[in-house]
Amino acid sequence: MYGYGEILRIDLSSGDISTEPIPSQVIRKYVGGEGINDWLLWQHFTKVDPKIDPKGPDNVLIAGLGPLGGTATGLGSKMKFTFKGPAWNMFGDSVAGGTFGTAMRYAGYDHIVVTGRADKPVYIWIDDDKVEIRDASAHWGKGVKEAVKGIRDELGDTDMSVACIGQAGENLVSYASVTVTEERSAGRTGAGCVFGSKNLKAIAARGSKGISVSDPKGYLEATDEIYHRLKSDPTHWGFRKNGTLGVVGFYDRIGGNAYRNNQFSMVPPEKIKVMLARWFADNMKTHDFACSTGCTMGCCQICEVKGHESPLAERYKGLTGEGPEYFTVATFGMGCDIPDYAAITHFHHACNDYGMDLGEIGGAVPFLMELWERGIIDEEDTKRWCGEPIRFEWGNVEAVEKTIQSVGLQNDRLGEILKDGLVKAAQNIMEEKDVPVQQYVIHGKGGATFHEEIRSFPIWALNFAVASRGCDHLKGLNMMDKGFRKDISKAWFGSEKAGEGYTPDLKGKAAARSENHTTAINITGVCVFRTALNPLNIDLDLMARAYTALTGIELNGEELYLAGERTYNLEKAFNSRLGLRREDDTLCDRWMKEPIKEGPGKGMKAEDWFDDLLDEYYEYHGWDKKTSLQTRKKLEALDMVDVLEVLENEGAATE
Amino acid sequence: MGAKKIFSVDSRLCVGCKQCELVCSLTKTGTFNPHKARIRVTRNQVKGNYVPGICYHCKQPKCQQACPEDALKRDIETGAVVLNESLCSGCRACVVACPFGAVQVDPDGNILKCDLCGGDPTCVKYCSERPENSSPLMANPEGAKALQYVEPHQVTYTRRYAQL
C-alpha cells in the first residue's frame, strides 16, 4: 500500500513480536498518526479494563507517525506516543519531533504497540525486519544523553534514532517524559512513566526501506503549493528565525505572559528585554535547526553559552545543544522569575536528561516559590525535605536545580512530594503543614501546565479546561483570539467575533472547532505549528491533496476534518469510560476567581463566562451539555457505532 | 573541463531538515528514502550542526579515474559526471576514490551518483530558505539557502572543490 507501513506489536511479558497491516477501513476512518494510535488504544481497552493503574503492566504504549510524516511536505514530521496517562489518570498522548518517528517509518512501521512488562530492564532495537528485545541493565540508572550514547555505541551506529527515558521515567515519576534524539521531548502526560513501568529504557530504530509514493509528480506539485503558501504568510520569516521564542515579545504586547506563578500577567520590562528572542539570537544562538525530518521552517536553534553573556552565564559556561522553547522561558524565566537564557537553557536540558515534563515541573517550582513568599514553607521544611535549607525565593536557581534533581532521582522527600504532579503535591503539603494551599495551584482539568495568561483569552482558557489529555494548549492549538484573527473567525463561523480579543463571544465554538481541526492535522503526521496557527494559509484541502498524491487514496479537506473530529471523539469516549464528566472540565481558582491585575485583559476572570462557553463548546461538538457525554446522534453521524455500543453498555453516552 | 554550474554549499545555513535527501530519493526512485538519496546530510557530533555532502563534479574526477568499467562520463550539456548504470559492475572503486564521500551505495548495493538532475538540481530547489541574519555567525540575506547551484566564480562559501 502506497504511503503506509505496518503495525508492529511487541509484548514485553512474553517476548512475542508480530506485524500486521493497518486495516483499510481503519485508514479510511482515522487516516493515521494520532488517529490510528487512538484506534489501537481503543482496541486495547476493549479487552482490558480502562480503569487499570496506568503504571501497571496492563497499560499499553503506542508510538505512531502519520503518513505525511517522513515525507517532503516541508512541514516536518511529528510522532505521537499514546497510552493511558499516568500523570492525570486519563487519556494520554505526547508528541515529539526528532529522528525516531521517521526512522520507524523508514523501517516499515507506522505504529508500534508495546504491551506487558519486561522482568528486567530492556530496550527494543528495530533494524528494518529485525526486531529485538535487548538487555538494558548497562543503561538503566543513567540520564538520557549517557544512555543514548551507550546504546548507540552498543549498536555501532552513532546516528541511530533513539527514544529514551531518564531516571524520572525509571523511578515512575508520573509526568516523566521520553526524549527523542537528538533532544526533542515527548513531554506531557507521562509517556516516560509508562516506559519505566514496562522496564523499557528505550526504543532504537533504523530504517532503509523507505516510503512508497503513488504519484511522485503530483506530490511535488502539492509541495510546491505548500512552499508558495508558506512564503505568502508575512509572519513566516520571523517564525523561521525565532520559532516559539518569538512568543515572548508578542505576549508581552497582548498581556499573554504569566509572571511569578501567574500572580501577574505583565513581566517587568527590564526582565522581558533579556528574554526576547532577539536577545537569544544575538547572544547565544549559533545555528537554525529543524527538529524533525522534512521541516523547512527550521524554527529551532542550536546555542552555546560562552560564559559572559548574562549574569548566570558563568555558572553554565560550556553548555551547548538545542535552545529552549517558549514553554521553558514561560515556566522558569517568568514563572520562577529567572530571566536568564543561560539558566533557562540549562533547566531545559536538565529536564530532558532526567526525562520529565517541563510543564508539570515548571508549574511546581513557581508554586513552591509562592508558598515561600507567603511564609507557608521555610528553611526548616526544605531542610527536612532535601537535607539542605534551600530558599525558594523568586529567582533562586539553586531551588530549581535541586527540585529537578530530586524529582528525577527520587532520593529525598522533596522528590517524593512532587512525584505525582502538582495537584498531589499541594495535597501532600497541606497534609504536612495543615494550611490550605490549593488556591495557589495553577492547573486545569487536574493537571499543571506551563504558565501563560489565559483569563483574557477565553479560547485558550477553554482549551486548558477541556483538552482530552488534560490541561493543555496543543490539542486545540489556534491563534484566533490571541492573534486577533477575524479572518479565520469569519471563514469558520461567518462572523468575526471569535477573532476579537478580550471578549467571550463565540469562543466556545472556536475552541471546539480548533480541536477538530488541529486533530485533523495531527493524524497526517506533520507539525501543527504553521498549519494550525494559520489554517487559512495551509488549509486541509491542501494537506489532503498531498495525502492523496502520496497514498493514492482519494481524500478532501472536509473528509480530513471529519477524520480529525472522529479521532477527537475517540479520545473523549476513552475519558467518558473513565468517568470524566462536565465537572472535570474545569480550571483552578486563580484562573476562575481572581481577576487579572494589569495589562490589556485587566479585570477579566474565567468564572464570568466559563459556564456559558462550556455550553457552547459541547453544543458545537454535538455532546450533551449537562453531562458533557457524547450523544447517540453524534456518534452515529460520525460512523462510530462500535464506540457508541461500548459507551452505552457502560452508561457513558446519552440519547 | 569542470561542470558549467556547480553546487555551492554553506553548511552554516543547513538546518538539518533533510528535505534535499527526500526530494532526491523521490525524484530518482519514486520513494521517500534517505538511503537512496544522492545527497546526504550528516550531523557534526561535536557542534551539533549539519553538513550537506554532495558531488562537486570535479574538474578531474577521482571517481571517473578509478572506474574500471568506464561507466562514469562527463555530460557535455551540463558538465555533470554521470554514471551509466548499464556499465556499472558495482565494484565501489568510485566510492572509495571520492575525496568527499559523495558517491553512495544503496541498501541493495546499487551505486548512487548525482547527475545534477539534467542541469536543474531538485535538492537546491527545495532547500530551506533562511531568514536574514539567521545567526550571529553569518550575515546572510533573507532567503539564503545552504545549497546553491551557481557559476564556479559565484561560489561564496564552499572551498572551490570543483577546481580539484
Interface residues (C-beta under 8 A of the other chain):
Chain A: G70 T71 A72 G74 G76 Y106 T158 D159 E182 S208 K209 G210 I211 S212 V213 P216 Y219 L220 T223 Y227 K231 W237 G238 R240 K241 A281 D282 N283 K285 T286 H287 D288 F289 A290 S292 T293 G294 C295 T296 M297 G298 Q301 I302 T320 G321 E322
Chain B: R12 L13 V15 G16 C17 K18 Q19 L22 V23 S25 L26 T27 T29 G30 T31 F32 N33 P34 H35 K36 T42 R43 Q45 K47 G48 N49 Y50 P107 Y126 S128 E129 R130 P131 E132 N133 S134 S135 P136 L137 E142
